[in-house]
Amino acid sequence: MSQSTFAASARVLEEIGVGPVWVRRHLAVEAAEPEAEVAAAASAPAQAPAPALAQPKPAQPDAHPAPASRPVPAQDDGLPPWLSEMNEADMAPPGFMPYDEEDDEPAVRINPAIATMDWSKLKETVAECRQCGLCNGRKKTVFGVGDEKARWLFIGEGPGRNEDAQGEPFVGPAGKLLDNMLVAMGLKRGENAYIANIVKCRPTDEGGKDRPPSPQEVASCLPYLQRQIALIQPTVLVALGKTAALSLLGLDPATPVSKLRGTVHRYQDLPLVVTYHPAYLLRQLGDKSKAWADLCLAMTTYADTSD
């Protein structure tokens, strides 16, 4: 982490009048989670990685050398401000709660050429995609944004109204919260971080309100994300919410996020940490501390993987 990024992160913590308290990395998550929830997460069965559409490209020279190991702030005293800051402008749109609906998954025909596309061709293909019905109501496709050689990849559910209008993921109230979460981790949108979604077009119901993507929509769009992962070659994946986690891990739609937290999963041999969607956190403020514990786990995993 550069000196300017570290300084910016420090200022964020100082805004609430508390200095960072550092503890050993392996204690950070333990301090953040109740014993019962950690035990529940530990009892969850290990999941097999989802199959990749193509073999990953050979590793490229590291454009972002791993920073020196640094302690993780304890949850008790060094909480980042996004855990407590909130006002009316930050609230999620009425009626929106990311959640998956169980449905039968119809067969989807996938273009095998996706697995060999470069960035330019992939972006062009997504912009013109008509693989599912979401294309009929979109204003703009939302491809993703950030450092194309980032070590951190954050994956959400799908575009909302603001994202559909601007063509960029996480630009509304949930996006503001996600940016604050990144700052607390010593990251910044576009700098060693990439943000994408499971689907590239906005899913809406008959009333025009946001809804989770259907299994068919996920199956149609997932190859684009898989190719992004292969091109980026990140060190750690962070699944933001239930749709992202279950789509990547191939789990039963009834699986709650609480059963997936606190464990480092694997996706195509990459470590994957599950946490709550920022839009969910805008509704359930009490779970922000749990999300911070998840991010501490992700940072510890990153440091261990980079050593």
C-alpha positions as CSV (number, residue, x, y, z in Angstrom):
1,M,0.0,0.0,0.0
2,S,1.4,3.4,-1.0
3,Q,2.1,6.1,1.6
4,S,-0.7,8.3,0.2
5,T,-3.2,5.4,0.4
6,F,-2.2,4.6,3.9
7,A,-2.5,8.2,5.0
8,A,-6.0,8.5,3.4
9,S,-7.0,5.3,5.3
10,A,-5.6,6.7,8.6
11,R,-7.6,10.0,8.1
12,V,-10.8,8.0,7.7
13,L,-10.3,6.3,11.0
14,E,-9.4,9.6,12.7
15,E,-12.6,11.3,11.6
16,I,-14.5,9.5,14.4
17,G,-11.9,10.4,17.0
18,V,-10.3,7.0,17.5
19,G,-6.9,5.9,16.4
20,P,-6.3,2.5,14.9
21,V,-5.7,-0.3,17.4
22,W,-3.6,-3.1,15.9
23,V,-3.6,-6.7,16.8
24,R,-2.2,-9.8,15.3
25,R,-3.8,-10.8,12.0
26,H,-5.0,-14.2,13.2
27,L,-6.8,-12.5,16.1
28,A,-8.7,-10.0,14.0
29,V,-11.5,-12.2,12.8
30,E,-11.8,-14.0,16.2
31,A,-12.4,-10.6,17.9
32,A,-15.1,-9.7,15.4
33,E,-17.3,-12.8,15.5
34,P,-19.4,-14.3,18.3
35,E,-18.2,-17.8,19.2
36,A,-21.5,-19.4,18.2
37,E,-21.4,-17.9,14.7
38,V,-17.8,-18.9,14.1
39,A,-18.6,-22.5,15.2
40,A,-21.5,-22.5,12.8
41,A,-19.4,-21.3,9.9
42,A,-16.7,-23.8,10.7
43,S,-19.2,-26.7,10.6
44,A,-20.3,-25.8,7.0
45,P,-19.2,-28.4,4.5
46,A,-16.4,-27.6,2.2
47,Q,-17.5,-26.7,-1.3
48,A,-15.9,-27.8,-4.5
49,P,-14.8,-25.0,-6.8
50,A,-17.1,-24.2,-9.7
51,P,-15.8,-25.4,-13.1
52,A,-14.0,-22.9,-15.2
53,L,-14.8,-22.4,-18.9
54,A,-11.1,-22.2,-19.8
55,Q,-7.7,-22.9,-18.5
56,P,-6.2,-19.8,-16.8
57,K,-3.6,-17.9,-18.6
58,P,0.0,-18.2,-17.4
59,A,0.8,-15.9,-14.5
60,Q,2.0,-12.5,-15.6
61,P,4.6,-10.4,-13.7
62,D,3.0,-8.9,-10.6
63,A,2.0,-5.4,-11.5
64,H,1.1,-4.8,-7.8
65,P,3.8,-6.3,-5.6
66,A,2.4,-7.5,-2.3
67,P,2.8,-4.9,0.5
68,A,4.7,-5.7,3.6
69,S,2.6,-7.6,6.1
70,R,0.6,-5.2,8.3
71,P,-1.6,-5.8,11.3
72,V,-5.3,-5.7,11.0
73,P,-7.3,-3.2,13.0
74,A,-9.2,-4.7,15.9
75,Q,-13.0,-4.5,15.6
76,D,-13.4,-3.2,19.2
77,D,-11.6,0.1,19.2
78,G,-10.4,0.8,15.6
79,L,-13.7,0.6,13.8
80,P,-13.7,2.3,10.4
81,P,-16.4,5.1,10.1
82,W,-18.5,3.3,7.5
83,L,-19.7,1.0,10.4
84,S,-21.5,3.9,12.0
85,E,-21.9,6.8,9.5
86,M,-25.4,7.0,8.0
87,N,-27.9,9.6,6.8
88,E,-31.0,9.7,4.8
89,A,-29.1,10.2,1.5
90,D,-27.3,6.9,2.1
91,M,-30.4,4.8,2.5
92,A,-31.2,2.0,0.0
93,P,-34.1,2.5,-2.5
94,P,-37.4,1.4,-1.0
95,G,-38.2,-2.2,-1.4
96,F,-34.7,-3.3,-2.6
97,M,-33.2,-6.2,-0.7
98,P,-30.7,-8.4,-2.6
99,Y,-32.0,-12.0,-2.3
100,D,-32.1,-15.0,-4.5
101,E,-35.3,-16.7,-5.5
102,E,-35.3,-20.5,-6.1
103,D,-36.3,-21.4,-9.6
104,D,-35.7,-24.2,-12.1
105,E,-32.6,-23.6,-14.2
106,P,-33.3,-23.9,-17.9
107,A,-30.6,-24.8,-20.4
108,V,-28.5,-21.9,-21.7
109,R,-26.3,-21.9,-24.8
110,I,-23.0,-20.4,-24.1
111,N,-20.7,-18.9,-26.8
112,P,-17.4,-20.9,-26.3
113,A,-15.4,-18.1,-27.9
114,I,-15.9,-16.0,-24.7
115,A,-13.2,-18.1,-23.1
116,T,-10.5,-16.7,-25.5
117,M,-11.6,-13.1,-25.8
118,D,-9.3,-10.2,-24.8
119,W,-10.6,-7.2,-22.9
120,S,-11.6,-5.3,-26.0
121,K,-13.6,-8.1,-27.6
122,L,-15.1,-9.0,-24.2
123,K,-16.4,-5.5,-23.6
124,E,-17.8,-5.3,-27.2
125,T,-19.6,-8.7,-26.8
126,V,-21.1,-7.7,-23.4
127,A,-22.3,-4.4,-24.9
128,E,-24.1,-6.2,-27.7
129,C,-25.3,-9.3,-25.6
130,R,-28.8,-10.6,-26.1
131,Q,-28.3,-14.0,-24.3
132,C,-31.3,-13.4,-22.0
133,G,-34.4,-11.2,-21.6
134,L,-32.6,-8.6,-19.5
135,C,-31.3,-6.9,-22.6
136,N,-34.8,-5.8,-23.4
137,G,-35.1,-3.4,-20.5
138,R,-31.6,-2.1,-20.0
139,K,-30.3,1.3,-20.7
140,K,-26.6,0.4,-20.5
141,T,-24.7,-2.8,-19.8
142,V,-22.6,-2.6,-16.7
143,F,-19.3,-4.4,-17.6
144,G,-17.2,-3.6,-14.5
145,V,-14.7,-1.0,-13.5
146,G,-11.2,-0.9,-12.0
147,D,-7.6,-2.1,-12.3
148,E,-7.5,-4.8,-14.9
149,K,-4.5,-6.4,-13.1
150,A,-6.0,-5.9,-9.6
151,R,-5.2,-8.3,-6.8
152,W,-8.7,-7.6,-5.3
153,L,-11.9,-8.5,-7.1
154,F,-15.3,-7.5,-5.6
155,I,-18.3,-9.2,-7.1
156,G,-21.9,-8.0,-6.5
157,E,-25.3,-9.2,-7.7
158,G,-26.3,-7.0,-10.6
159,P,-26.9,-3.4,-11.7
160,G,-29.6,-1.2,-10.0
161,R,-31.3,1.9,-11.4
162,N,-28.3,4.2,-10.9
163,E,-25.9,1.6,-12.4
164,D,-28.2,1.0,-15.4
165,A,-28.2,4.7,-16.1
166,Q,-24.5,5.3,-15.8
167,G,-23.0,1.9,-17.0
168,E,-20.8,1.5,-13.9
169,P,-21.3,-0.8,-10.9
170,F,-22.0,0.4,-7.4
171,V,-22.6,4.1,-8.0
172,G,-25.6,4.7,-5.8
173,P,-25.8,4.7,-2.0
174,A,-24.5,1.1,-1.9
175,G,-21.6,2.2,-4.0
176,K,-20.7,5.0,-1.6
177,L,-20.7,2.5,1.2
178,L,-18.5,0.1,-0.8
179,D,-16.0,2.9,-1.5
180,N,-15.8,3.6,2.2
181,M,-15.2,-0.1,2.9
182,L,-12.4,-0.1,0.3
183,V,-10.8,2.9,1.9
184,A,-10.8,1.1,5.3
185,M,-9.0,-1.8,3.7
186,G,-6.3,0.6,2.2
187,L,-7.8,0.2,-1.3
188,K,-9.5,2.6,-3.7
189,R,-11.8,2.1,-6.6
190,G,-9.7,1.6,-9.7
191,E,-6.4,1.1,-7.7
192,N,-5.6,-2.5,-7.2
193,A,-9.3,-3.3,-7.0
194,Y,-11.8,-4.3,-9.6
195,I,-15.6,-4.3,-9.2
196,A,-18.0,-6.4,-11.2
197,N,-21.4,-8.1,-10.9
198,I,-22.8,-11.6,-11.6
199,V,-25.1,-10.2,-14.3
200,K,-24.3,-7.2,-16.6
201,C,-27.9,-5.9,-17.1
202,R,-30.4,-4.6,-14.5
203,P,-33.0,-7.2,-13.5
204,T,-36.4,-5.7,-12.7
205,D,-39.9,-7.1,-11.9
206,E,-43.1,-6.3,-13.7
207,G,-43.4,-3.1,-11.6
208,G,-39.9,-1.9,-12.6
209,K,-38.4,-2.6,-9.2
210,D,-35.0,-4.2,-8.8
211,R,-35.0,-8.0,-8.2
212,P,-32.4,-10.8,-8.0
213,P,-31.4,-12.3,-11.4
214,S,-33.0,-15.7,-12.3
215,P,-30.9,-18.8,-12.6
216,Q,-31.2,-18.6,-16.4
217,E,-30.0,-14.9,-16.3
218,V,-27.1,-15.9,-14.1
219,A,-26.1,-18.9,-16.3
220,S,-26.2,-16.6,-19.4
221,C,-24.0,-14.0,-17.9
222,L,-21.5,-15.9,-15.7
223,P,-19.1,-16.8,-18.6
224,Y,-18.4,-13.1,-19.0
225,L,-17.4,-12.8,-15.3
226,Q,-15.4,-16.0,-15.6
227,R,-13.4,-14.5,-18.4
228,Q,-12.9,-11.3,-16.5
229,I,-11.5,-13.4,-13.6
230,A,-9.1,-15.2,-16.0
231,L,-7.9,-11.9,-17.5
232,I,-7.5,-10.1,-14.1
233,Q,-5.9,-13.1,-12.2
234,P,-6.8,-11.6,-8.8
235,T,-5.4,-12.8,-5.5
236,V,-8.6,-12.7,-3.5
237,L,-12.3,-12.7,-4.5
238,V,-14.9,-11.0,-2.2
239,A,-18.5,-12.1,-2.9
240,L,-20.8,-9.2,-1.9
241,G,-24.1,-10.8,-1.0
242,K,-26.1,-14.0,-1.4
243,T,-26.5,-14.0,-5.2
244,A,-22.8,-13.5,-5.8
245,A,-21.8,-16.2,-3.3
246,L,-24.2,-18.9,-4.4
247,S,-23.6,-18.2,-8.1
248,L,-19.9,-18.6,-7.7
249,L,-19.9,-21.5,-5.3
250,G,-22.8,-23.4,-7.0
251,L,-24.8,-23.8,-3.8
252,D,-28.4,-24.5,-2.9
253,P,-30.5,-21.2,-3.2
254,A,-31.7,-21.7,0.3
255,T,-28.2,-21.4,1.8
256,P,-28.0,-18.2,3.9
257,V,-25.0,-15.9,3.8
258,S,-24.5,-16.4,7.5
259,K,-23.6,-20.0,6.8
260,L,-20.9,-19.0,4.4
261,R,-19.2,-16.2,6.4
262,G,-16.1,-16.8,8.4
263,T,-14.7,-19.4,6.0
264,V,-12.3,-19.0,3.1
265,H,-13.9,-20.8,0.2
266,R,-12.3,-21.6,-3.1
267,Y,-13.3,-20.6,-6.6
268,Q,-11.1,-21.9,-9.5
269,D,-8.3,-22.3,-7.0
270,L,-8.7,-18.7,-5.8
271,P,-9.6,-17.8,-2.2
272,L,-13.1,-16.4,-1.9
273,V,-14.5,-14.6,1.1
274,V,-18.3,-14.0,1.5
275,T,-19.8,-11.0,3.1
276,Y,-23.0,-9.0,3.0
277,H,-24.1,-6.9,0.0
278,P,-23.7,-3.1,0.8
279,A,-27.3,-2.6,-0.1
280,Y,-28.3,-5.1,2.6
281,L,-26.0,-3.3,5.1
282,L,-27.9,-0.1,4.4
283,R,-31.0,-1.8,5.8
284,Q,-29.4,-3.9,8.5
285,L,-27.0,-1.6,10.2
286,G,-26.3,-4.0,13.0
287,D,-24.6,-6.4,10.5
288,K,-22.0,-3.8,9.5
289,S,-19.6,-5.1,12.2
290,K,-19.9,-8.6,10.8
291,A,-19.1,-7.3,7.4
292,W,-16.0,-5.7,8.8
293,A,-14.9,-9.0,10.3
294,D,-15.3,-10.5,6.9
295,L,-13.1,-7.9,5.3
296,C,-10.5,-8.5,8.1
297,L,-10.6,-12.2,7.1
298,A,-10.1,-11.2,3.5
299,M,-7.1,-9.0,4.3
300,T,-5.5,-11.7,6.4
301,T,-6.1,-14.2,3.6
302,Y,-4.5,-11.7,1.1
303,A,-1.5,-11.3,3.3
304,D,-1.0,-15.0,3.8
305,T,-1.5,-15.7,0.1
306,S,1.0,-12.9,-1.0
307,D,3.7,-14.1,1.4
